[in-house]
Structures are given as structure tokens and as C-alpha cells.
Amino acid sequence: MTNEERKPIVKELLAKGLTLSQIQDYFHKEKNDPIKYMELRLLLSEMPDATLPEKELLKTVMPPAPPVAGAGGKLAPSDAGLPEPGTGGKLSISVDQVPAPGSMLSGYARFSSGAKAHWFLDEMGRLGLEPELGASKPTEKDMQEFSTELRRMLQQTGGM
């Protein structure tokens, strides 16, 4: 199929809330079109009016925060990166009961600055962040606070 033939189908499937992986599967099974995921992403770049469903956001992989060794060599939270008392809003982190596909852990974060994002830890332990559509990106201070708090949460639950 040509991209011009694919565009109306992609637009219709996006409107139904399908993810890009599901759309790719649709083309493979229903249209016998072996479109690759990257080709589908590039096709979307040609469709400025097409919007991705909230669960299908661009992934930005962030390097993991360096671990801080505490007593006995265990990882311990660091005071570095903690917000100044009385500044900004509150950080809120939730953990999904079922991790997102390809993730060991995932969840949602609302940052002190007001930014919102989905986060995940991949199989290699790398932290990824997907800012919510229409939301501002987390600040560097947000990310420091987030990585410190996430590390603390994981230590409490035995996840690290």
C-alpha cells in the first residue's frame, strides 16, 4: 500500500484509540501490508492533524540516577536533589499494578512544577519518561526530586 492509501486508515484507527503497535498489526493481518513500526511513525509525522492516544506517547529515556551506597553497601536515598522545604507543589508518584509492555515497573508522576508524565523502568533498569500530551516537561529539579523519591519508594518495597 502507498502512504496516501494508509493515511485515512491510520486516522480512523487512531480515532478508535488503537496504539501504533495495534495499527501495525491491523495492517499486517487485515491488509496484508508489512509496514514496519518506524515507517508507521514516519507516516504519522506526515499527518499533523493525527493525534496519538494518551497511552502511546513518545518515549524519552533518561539515564538512571547514580546509586548512593549506604551502610552495608545497600542503596540509600541521597539528600542531594531534595526540594527546598516550602517551595513548589508536591511530587506524587504512582506505580501501575501491571507494568507497561516492555517495562519492569511503570507508573504516573505529577511533579512539583505541575508537569505530568508516565514513567517506566525497562529491563536494563533505565528510567524512561513520557510527558503527558499538552503538559509541560519536568524541570531538572523535578527530575532530581523524582529520581530520589522513586529510589526511596523502590527501596521500601524491595524493588531495588
PyMOL commands that set and color helices and strands:
alter all, ss='L'
color gray80, all
select helices_A, chain A and resi 3-15+20-30+37-45+71-73+140-157
alter helices_A, ss='H'
color red, helices_A
select strands_A, chain A and resi 60-62+92-95+103-110+116-122+127-131
alter strands_A, ss='S'
color yellow, strands_A
deselect
rebuild
show_as cartoon
